[in-house]
Amino acid sequence: MDEVPEDWERALAIVAHPDDLEYGTSTAVAKWTGQGKTVTEVLATRGEAGIDSMDPGEVRRVRSAEQVEAARIVGARAVEFLDLPDGTLEYGLPLRRMLAAAIRRHRPEVVLSVNFRETFPGGGFNMADHRVLGLAVADAVRDAANRWVFRDLGLEPWRGVRFALFGGSPQATHYVDVTGHLRAGIDSLLAHRVYFAELGAGFDAEAFLTGTAEAGGKQAGVEHAMTFEMIEG
């Protein structure tokens, strides 16, 4: 497993829901922003379908605020929401167009996203929104670079993405050494306070993220690491 290069300045994180980044990627974000890098977050939805016991309108408000706080903790520059419907993302040209526009606007060197494979590490089945969004991000990187694709956006093509990283992939190829940054990652995950409270006491966020970092560290030969699948631009 190779270490993720860190000779870049701007990253764009594109995920489906509030909390998607906080299961590991935001710990790497904390390291990178501590180095002076700029990371912006774009969320396809506001996670309004994520709490069964609450009205979706209230969930939108709560989960949006929790994501903004989680981003603040790890030093992300800004959080944008595309306001697509939670739980029913569809792969296709409209989604690719929207994501290509975000890439052209922000002009990142690195793109971060979620696992688009059918399973998580360990074999659990991945949810539809993650599979759809992650794959669309991978394709949108190429779309954003092609001046003859989505010409109606009125945005200049952006060919500067060096690679895309997909967190939580069962086909991880690279790692980020996050030793010394785990606390910030844990705090960003715990910022989703209402969401976890509604899920009940069965999930220990701190233990989960610590275990993930330790397992990644064992693979990488460091104390704590987060692993990613890399697709080069």
C-alpha positions as CSV (number, residue, x, y, z in Angstrom):
1,M,0.0,0.0,0.0
2,D,1.4,3.4,-1.0
3,E,1.2,6.7,0.8
4,V,-1.1,9.4,-0.6
5,P,1.1,12.2,-2.1
6,E,0.7,15.5,-0.2
7,D,2.4,17.9,-2.6
8,W,-0.8,19.7,-3.5
9,E,-2.8,22.6,-2.1
10,R,-6.6,22.3,-2.9
11,A,-9.0,19.4,-2.4
12,L,-12.7,19.1,-3.0
13,A,-14.7,16.5,-1.0
14,I,-17.9,15.4,-2.6
15,V,-20.2,13.0,-0.7
16,A,-23.8,12.0,-0.5
17,H,-24.8,12.7,3.1
18,P,-23.9,14.6,6.3
19,D,-21.5,12.2,8.2
20,D,-20.1,10.4,5.1
21,L,-16.8,12.2,5.5
22,E,-16.5,11.7,9.2
23,Y,-16.0,7.9,9.2
24,G,-12.4,8.4,8.3
25,T,-11.8,11.0,5.6
26,S,-12.3,14.0,7.8
27,T,-9.4,12.8,10.0
28,A,-7.2,13.1,6.9
29,V,-8.8,16.5,6.2
30,A,-7.7,17.6,9.7
31,K,-4.1,16.7,8.9
32,W,-4.2,18.4,5.5
33,T,-5.8,21.7,6.7
34,G,-3.2,21.7,9.5
35,Q,-0.6,21.8,6.7
36,G,-2.3,24.8,5.3
37,K,-4.1,23.0,2.5
38,T,-7.6,24.1,1.5
39,V,-10.5,21.6,1.6
40,T,-14.0,22.4,0.6
41,E,-17.0,20.1,1.1
42,V,-19.9,19.5,-1.3
43,L,-22.8,17.4,-0.1
44,A,-25.3,16.0,-2.6
45,T,-28.1,15.8,0.0
46,R,-28.9,17.1,3.5
47,G,-29.6,13.6,4.9
48,E,-33.2,14.3,5.4
49,A,-34.2,10.7,5.1
50,G,-31.7,9.5,7.7
51,I,-33.7,9.7,10.9
52,D,-36.9,7.6,11.0
53,S,-38.4,9.2,14.1
54,M,-38.1,12.9,12.8
55,D,-39.8,14.8,10.1
56,P,-37.6,15.2,7.1
57,G,-37.8,19.0,7.2
58,E,-36.4,19.1,10.7
59,V,-33.8,16.5,9.9
60,R,-32.6,18.7,7.0
61,R,-32.0,21.6,9.3
62,V,-30.4,19.5,12.1
63,R,-28.1,17.4,9.9
64,S,-27.0,20.4,7.8
65,A,-26.0,22.2,11.0
66,E,-24.2,19.2,12.3
67,Q,-22.2,18.8,9.1
68,V,-21.2,22.5,9.1
69,E,-19.9,22.0,12.7
70,A,-18.1,18.7,11.7
71,A,-16.4,20.6,8.9
72,R,-15.4,23.4,11.2
73,I,-13.7,21.1,13.6
74,V,-11.3,19.7,10.9
75,G,-10.7,23.1,9.3
76,A,-12.6,22.7,6.0
77,R,-13.1,26.1,4.3
78,A,-16.7,25.8,3.4
79,V,-19.7,23.4,3.1
80,E,-22.0,23.5,0.1
81,F,-25.2,21.5,-0.3
82,L,-26.6,20.5,-3.7
83,D,-30.1,19.8,-2.2
84,L,-30.7,16.6,-4.1
85,P,-33.2,14.1,-2.5
86,D,-31.7,11.9,0.2
87,G,-32.1,8.1,-0.4
88,T,-33.0,8.4,-4.1
89,L,-29.9,9.6,-5.9
90,E,-29.8,8.4,-9.5
91,Y,-26.7,7.8,-11.6
92,G,-26.9,9.6,-14.9
93,L,-26.1,12.7,-16.9
94,P,-27.9,15.2,-14.6
95,L,-25.8,14.1,-11.6
96,R,-22.6,14.0,-13.5
97,R,-23.3,17.5,-14.9
98,M,-23.9,18.9,-11.4
99,L,-20.7,17.3,-10.0
100,A,-18.6,18.4,-13.0
101,A,-19.8,21.9,-12.5
102,A,-18.7,21.8,-8.8
103,I,-15.2,20.5,-9.9
104,R,-14.9,23.3,-12.6
105,R,-15.9,25.9,-10.0
106,H,-13.5,24.9,-7.3
107,R,-10.7,23.7,-9.5
108,P,-9.2,21.2,-7.0
109,E,-6.0,19.2,-7.4
110,V,-7.5,16.3,-5.4
111,V,-11.1,15.1,-5.2
112,L,-12.3,13.1,-2.2
113,S,-15.4,10.9,-2.1
114,V,-17.1,7.8,-0.7
115,N,-16.8,4.1,-1.5
116,F,-18.7,3.3,-4.7
117,R,-18.1,-0.5,-4.5
118,E,-20.9,-2.9,-3.7
119,T,-19.5,-3.8,-0.3
120,F,-17.7,-2.2,2.6
121,P,-14.5,-3.7,4.0
122,G,-15.6,-6.7,5.9
123,G,-18.4,-7.5,3.4
124,G,-21.4,-5.4,4.5
125,F,-23.6,-4.3,1.5
126,N,-23.0,-0.6,0.5
127,M,-26.0,1.6,0.2
128,A,-27.4,2.9,-3.1
129,D,-26.6,6.6,-2.6
130,H,-22.9,5.9,-1.9
131,R,-22.6,3.6,-4.9
132,V,-24.3,6.1,-7.2
133,L,-22.5,9.2,-5.9
134,G,-19.0,7.8,-5.7
135,L,-19.2,6.4,-9.3
136,A,-20.6,9.7,-10.6
137,V,-17.7,11.6,-8.9
138,A,-15.2,9.3,-10.6
139,D,-16.8,10.0,-14.0
140,A,-17.3,13.8,-13.3
141,V,-13.6,14.2,-12.8
142,R,-13.2,13.2,-16.4
143,D,-16.2,15.1,-17.5
144,A,-14.9,18.3,-15.9
145,A,-11.7,18.0,-17.9
146,N,-13.4,17.7,-21.3
147,R,-14.4,21.0,-22.8
148,W,-16.8,19.4,-25.2
149,V,-18.9,17.8,-22.4
150,F,-21.5,19.9,-20.5
151,R,-20.6,23.0,-22.6
152,D,-23.8,24.7,-21.4
153,L,-22.4,25.2,-17.9
154,G,-20.4,28.2,-19.1
155,L,-17.4,27.1,-17.1
156,E,-13.9,26.5,-18.3
157,P,-12.8,22.9,-18.3
158,W,-10.6,21.8,-15.4
159,R,-7.8,19.3,-16.1
160,G,-6.0,19.8,-12.8
161,V,-7.3,16.9,-10.8
162,R,-4.3,14.7,-10.1
163,F,-6.2,11.9,-8.4
164,A,-9.5,11.0,-6.6
165,L,-9.6,9.2,-3.3
166,F,-12.5,7.1,-2.2
167,G,-12.7,6.4,1.5
168,G,-14.0,3.2,3.0
169,S,-13.3,1.1,-0.1
170,P,-12.7,-2.7,0.1
171,Q,-10.1,-2.1,-2.7
172,A,-8.0,0.4,-0.9
173,T,-4.6,1.1,-2.6
174,H,-3.2,4.1,-0.6
175,Y,-3.1,5.4,2.9
176,V,-2.8,8.7,4.8
177,D,-0.8,8.7,8.0
178,V,-3.1,10.5,10.4
179,T,-1.1,9.9,13.6
180,G,-1.7,12.8,15.9
181,H,-4.9,13.9,14.2
182,L,-7.3,11.2,15.4
183,R,-8.9,13.3,18.1
184,A,-10.0,15.9,15.6
185,G,-11.5,13.2,13.4
186,I,-13.3,11.7,16.4
187,D,-14.7,15.1,17.4
188,S,-15.9,15.7,13.9
189,L,-17.8,12.4,13.9
190,L,-19.3,13.1,17.3
191,A,-20.6,16.5,16.0
192,H,-23.4,14.4,14.4
193,R,-24.9,14.3,17.9
194,V,-28.6,14.2,17.1
195,Y,-28.1,11.7,14.3
196,F,-26.3,9.3,16.6
197,A,-28.7,9.9,19.5
198,E,-31.6,8.8,17.3
199,L,-29.8,5.7,16.2
200,G,-29.6,4.6,19.8
201,A,-26.7,3.3,22.0
202,G,-25.6,0.5,19.7
203,F,-22.9,2.5,17.9
204,D,-19.8,3.8,19.6
205,A,-18.4,6.5,17.3
206,E,-15.1,6.9,19.1
207,A,-14.4,3.2,19.3
208,F,-15.3,2.8,15.6
209,L,-13.0,5.5,14.3
210,T,-10.2,4.5,16.6
211,G,-10.5,0.9,15.4
212,T,-10.5,2.0,11.8
213,A,-7.4,4.2,12.3
214,E,-5.6,1.4,14.1
215,A,-6.4,-1.2,11.4
216,G,-5.3,1.2,8.7
217,G,-2.1,1.9,10.6
218,K,-1.3,-1.8,10.9
219,Q,-1.6,-2.1,7.1
220,A,0.5,1.0,6.5
221,G,3.1,0.4,9.2
222,V,2.3,3.5,11.2
223,E,0.3,4.2,14.4
224,H,-2.9,5.5,12.7
225,A,-3.9,5.7,9.1
226,M,-6.9,6.1,6.9
227,T,-7.0,4.0,3.7
228,F,-8.4,5.1,0.3
229,E,-8.9,3.7,-3.2
230,M,-7.1,6.0,-5.6
231,I,-8.1,6.7,-9.2
232,E,-5.6,8.8,-11.0
233,G,-6.8,11.8,-13.1
